[in-house]
Amino acid sequence: MHFVAARDLATALDARAEHPDAELLAGGTDLMVEVNLSHHRPTGVIGVRACDELMEWRDGRIGAAVTWARLEDGSARALAQLARTIGSPQIRAAGTMGGNVATASPAGDGLPWIAAMDGSVEVASRERGTRLIPWNEFFVGVKQTSLAGDEVITAVVTPDDAPHVQEFAKVGVRNAMVIATVSCVVAKGADGFRIALGAVAPTPIRATRAEEMLNAEASISDLVLEEVARLVSAEVRPITDHRSTESYRRHASGVLARRLVERCRAA
Amino acid sequence: MIVDFHLNGEERTATVVGWESLLTVLRDNLALAGSKNACEQGECGSCSVILDGDNVCSCLIMIGDCEGSTITTVEGVGAGDLLDPVQQAILDEGGVQCGFCTPGFVVTAAHLFANDPQPDEATIREAFSGNICRCTGYGALLRAFAGLAEDES
């Protein structure tokens, strides 16, 4: 087996170009579960968790190898909130934002935040350099992204005008060590409210009809809040699986969206 | 491939394929069976080790990624017969039932108290949210760690 422990991005991009079958490894919290439980045997692995460039984190740019443990202490409120709900301290010490994005699970906790911020995924390859992919073009299906075979996810980038007023909530069967049944981020910026949801469609989604209705209202009455919940419940596209049912996910989506709109309004 | 790392204060070398978990290598290659193999998906915490300063599940660490790393397992907590204070606290409080989760709790406790000698109860509870005791013997463990935090003050 071929293992490259990349300490800088150039090494990772060279390895990616030269070993197209190799898999990228960050915190290992997804890949190693496959190795352990699905008897998946990688033929090549490129470790990127210690790449200097990928560990950088500044306003508006989160390096792909920044861990949830670090993000828990950040100033972006909803991001810090969601980071703290991921797995356990052990998982948060290893798991990364870039890994969450790469796995692209419908239930990925970081993904609705990226959608609410109108963020992009920054990727790089040796041959074509760096490109920014808007979130709704990056996530294309259940665990499917538009990352090319020779590319490495380098960062999650959010616009300068990303809203500071932002709230996250998640429903699961317990507090720790739980994968979301529904997750939701609501943000309030200069352009109005934004409502994003996870685990209720193949990809993270924005509840655009609810946003349009809400942002057209001069004041937010209880009646408007009820309509937000109703529209969000209608707009999501959940499935029934081993974690929950379609009807419960629809209901919980509306409840969470309404609750977070109220919290953002009070902020 | 050959991987070199610092394990419990010693330089160690392992000959591996590369995709194996650190847990597998500790137990099968290096005969350190203190870290327990239970869920293999990072849920139970019984394989907790300290890797370059972070408390992580060794079942989720690929061994190929450990070159040059510093690792402390439960065998490296305390010094032989001289128990670490967290081990003594668990012993004094009777915080062991079947014992399978104990190594993970010891490592997590050693990591917690090394970084925060006087954690409050909420901090203790959160620190152990990734360690599962199937005997549900949490009460004695919480008393042990709360008592240790008090002793430190």
Interface residues (C-beta under 8 A of the other chain):
Chain A: M1 H2 F3 A5 L25 G27 G28 T29 L31 M32 V33 V35 N36 L37 R41 P42 V45 G47 R49 A69 G87 S88 P89 Q90 I91 A93 A94 N175 A176 M177
Chain B: M1 V17 G18 W19 S21 E40 Q41 G42 E43 G45 S48 D54 N55 V56 C57 C59 L60 I61 M62 G64 D65 E67 T108 E126 A127 S129 G130 N131 I132
